[in-house]
């Protein structure tokens, strides 16, 4: 038996599937990771399910490992989704306020009005994110509840995904025995884990480099203002090593993790590494710079594409807090230095926040940012639900007092 509320995040990635169980106590003030399950991903390519049967088996195995560590049965989870099929569009909504004071229902109504845009039948809405509100023409309002006005407007960011990709992912989870609490765009989940509120307010770029994709998310004034997904990730580095050094894929992955570096200037001339030959059982030594000469061009290509995306977004000059790198691929030596030289912005590696305690230190790695962020997304949803109920009760009490005042005042 556990004392707090349990939340589960399942990061279904191209390289690995990670299930993390967290226990929340109090009013969301303490958070403890009590179970982690990580297995190699099968049936996923660049964030998209390519084989449901293999994906189901991988999800089951990861969840089973997390269950054993946590000592609980996992029946429901928050899951993440990414892929080049993700799209963003902007929309506006406007309503007339029914009562003089704007309430939560009015906010929900104006967001619904903004959602009323033509979405292709093969697309599905994942998130509708308000960028700000306007009351009677006054802009720059983050929360209009309690204000007086007759006209309420909002500008929202709508994130959509290919309906087929969403269906295949959710179907795989259900066949694995999981009820889905929410399907979350992965950069939003990672942001929960590695970004501070100050960074989101001032302007920050989150770059999550996973196995099959690189997710880019720009935050300004506390909310998401741009996002995109590039079909390049850590697996591209691995494949380059496998081809360049004529190694099996798994050996190339091991070499990348152990000796990988994205900048030749960080490697000493005399450094050597030992690799196994595919055609013989004898290992051989090669200069480490041979490996880096393979990896550096791919890293340059990746960060150049990221720079182009940021420039095209129109928000590049507003990123006052710089760039936060996360995802397993950023652990390779020199990735932060390469990013800073090409993006020309301050760089830091995004780690799991200090407020998150864990039974294992491995969870602090950027590779687990999405899984932990999915759980924190669940915490946020719980707190928002509680706040909504509290405001609804307060609002009802205010209306009752107003009615009594009119009848008996």
C-alpha positions, -999 to 999 in steps of 0.1 A, spaced: 0 0 0 12 35 -9 4 67 10 1 91 -19 -14 91 -54 4 70 -80 10 84 -115 27 65 -144 45 79 -175 54 57 -205 79 71 -230 75 51 -262 106 60 -281 125 47 -311 154 34 -291 138 25 -258 105 22 -240 106 36 -205 78 32 -178 82 53 -147 60 51 -116 58 81 -93 41 87 -59 27 122 -52 19 132 -17 5 164 -1 -7 190 -26 17 179 -52 46 192 -32 66 160 -29 72 136 -58 91 103 -55 99 79 -84 94 44 -69 96 22 -101 114 23 -134 113 -1 -163 134 4 -194 136 -20 -224 149 -17 -260 122 -5 -283 108 -28 -310 83 -19 -336 88 19 -334 106 40 -361 110 77 -358 82 79 -332 57 59 -354 45 24 -348 56 1 -376 48 -32 -359 20 -33 -333 28 -68 -320 64 -60 -313 54 -26 -297 29 -43 -274 55 -68 -262 80 -40 -255 54 -19 -236 44 -49 -215 80 -57 -206 88 -21 -196 56 -19 -175 63 -52 -159 98 -41 -148 84 -9 -133 57 -29 -115 82 -52 -99 104 -24 -87 74 -3 -74 54 -32 -59 22 -20 -76 -1 -30 -105 -1 -5 -133 -34 -1 -151 -33 34 -165 -7 58 -177 2 91 -195 19 83 -228 40 105 -250 38 109 -288 62 125 -314 70 122 -350 74 142 -382 36 140 -386 30 164 -357 18 198 -369 10 232 -352 -15 259 -363 -27 291 -347 -64 301 -342 -85 328 -326 -117 326 -307 -141 352 -294 -173 350 -273 -197 374 -256 -196 370 -218 -230 359 -204 -225 374 -169 -206 406 -160 -178 386 -143 -157 362 -164 -158 327 -151 -141 294 -158 -170 284 -181 -164 315 -202 -127 306 -206 -136 271 -216 -161 284 -241 -137 308 -258 -111 280 -261 -138 258 -277 -146 286 -301 -109 288 -311 -109 251 -318 -136 255 -344 -113 255 -373 -112 231 -403 -90 201 -394 -84 175 -421 -103 142 -414 -70 124 -412 -57 146 -384 -64 145 -346 -61 174 -321 -37 166 -293 -35 199 -274 -51 234 -276 -28 258 -258 -40 294 -250 -13 319 -258 -31 347 -241 -65 364 -236 -81 397 -244 -109 413 -224 -128 441 -241 -98 447 -264 -72 447 -236 -44 423 -245 -17 405 -225 -40 388 -200 -29 353 -189 -60 344 -168 -92 364 -172 -112 347 -145 -127 371 -121 -124 401 -144 -153 421 -157 -160 424 -194 -184 416 -222 -161 404 -249 -135 377 -243 -109 367 -270 -81 342 -271 -53 332 -294 -44 295 -292 -18 270 -305 -34 238 -318 -12 208 -320 -24 180 -343 -11 145 -352 -19 120 -379 -50 101 -367 -35 68 -379 -3 73 -359 -23 82 -327 -46 52 -332 -17 27 -337 1 40 -306 -30 40 -284 -41 6 -297 -7 -8 -288 -10 5 -252 -45 -9 -247 -34 -43 -261 -6 -41 -235 -32 -37 -208 -29 1 -202 -58 25 -199 -47 59 -214 -52 89 -192 -37 113 -217 -16 114 -249 9 142 -246 32 158 -272 66 147 -259 83 182 -258 55 194 -236 62 165 -212 100 170 -213 95 207 -206 77 198 -173 108 180 -162 137 202 -173 125 238 -177 119 264 -150 90 288 -150 113 317 -153 129 302 -184 94 298 -200 85 333 -191 116 350 -205 118 328 -236 136 295 -240 142 267 -266 138 231 -256 157 207 -279 149 170 -271 172 147 -292 158 112 -290 167 81 -309 146 87 -340 136 123 -339 146 157 -325 118 177 -309 120 215 -308 97 236 -286 99 274 -280 84 289 -249 77 326 -243 55 344 -217 51 311 -199 35 291 -228 44 272 -260 47 295 -290 63 272 -316 71 235 -320 84 212 -347 99 177 -351 129 168 -372 133 132 -384 169 130 -372 181 115 -339 207 95 -321 201 65 -343 215 84 -373 248 88 -354 248 51 -347 241 42 -383 269 65 -395 293 47 -372 281 12 -383 287 21 -420 319 42 -415 337 16 -393 319 -15 -407 305 -26 -374 273 -43 -363 246 -18 -352 247 -29 -316 285 -25 -314 282 9 -331 257 20 -305 281 8 -277 310 26 -293 289 58 -296 279 58 -259 314 50 -246 337 70 -269 314 93 -290 322 129 -294 308 155 -317 338 179 -320 373 169 -332 389 198 -312 379 180 -280 399 148 -288 436 144 -282 457 133 -312 471 102 -294 437 89 -281 428 54 -293 397 32 -289 392 -5 -292 365 -19 -316 355 -54 -325 357 -64 -362 326 -79 -378 347 -105 -398 369 -117 -370 368 -122 -332 399 -101 -327 395 -65 -315 415 -38 -331 426 -3 -320 419 28 -340 425 65 -334 395 80 -317 395 109 -342 383 84 -369 351 80 -349 347 118 -343 353 125 -380 322 104 -386 301 120 -359 310 157 -363 294 162 -397 261 146 -385 260 169 -354 267 199 -376 239 189 -399 215 185 -370 222 218 -353 222 236 -386 187 223 -393 176 233 -358 190 268 -364 171 271 -396 139 260 -379 144 286 -351 151 314 -376 120 305 -396 98 305 -365 103 342 -361 110 339 -323 148 334 -325 155 369 -311 132 364 -281 150 334 -265 165 353 -236 170 321 -215 189 304 -243 186 267 -251 180 236 -229 192 203 -244 177 170 -233 172 135 -245 197 106 -245 217 118 -275 229 150 -257 250 128 -234 275 124 -262 306 146 -255 306 180 -272 270 182 -281 265 213 -259 296 229 -273 285 222 -309 250 235 -301 264 268 -287 287 274 -316 260 269 -342 229 283 -325 248 312 -309 227 310 -278 236 300 -242 233 263 -237 226 241 -207 219 203 -203 184 197 -189 184 174 -159 155 162 -138 147 188 -111 159 184 -75 124 182 -62 120 147 -78 134 120 -56 140 85 -69 149 49 -59 176 50 -86 201 77 -96 198 68 -133 165 87 -135 184 120 -132 197 115 -168 183 136 -196 174 103 -213 145 100 -188 132 136 -191 102 126 -212 90 98 -189 94 119 -158 78 148 -175 48 127 -184 42 119 -147 46 156 -138 20 164 -165 -3 140 -146 4 160 -114 -4 192 -131 -37 178 -144 -46 167 -109 -39 201 -94 -58 219 -122 -87 197 -116 -87 205 -79 -84 242 -87 -113 240 -111 -135 223 -86 -125 248 -59 -133 278 -81 -165 262 -92 -176 259 -55 -165 295 -48 -183 307 -79 -215 289 -69 -213 304 -34 -209 339 -48 -239 334 -71 -260 321 -41 -250 351 -20 -258 375 -48 -292 359 -52 -300 361 -15 -288 398 -16 -312 405 -44 -341 387 -28 -337 398 8 -313 427 7 
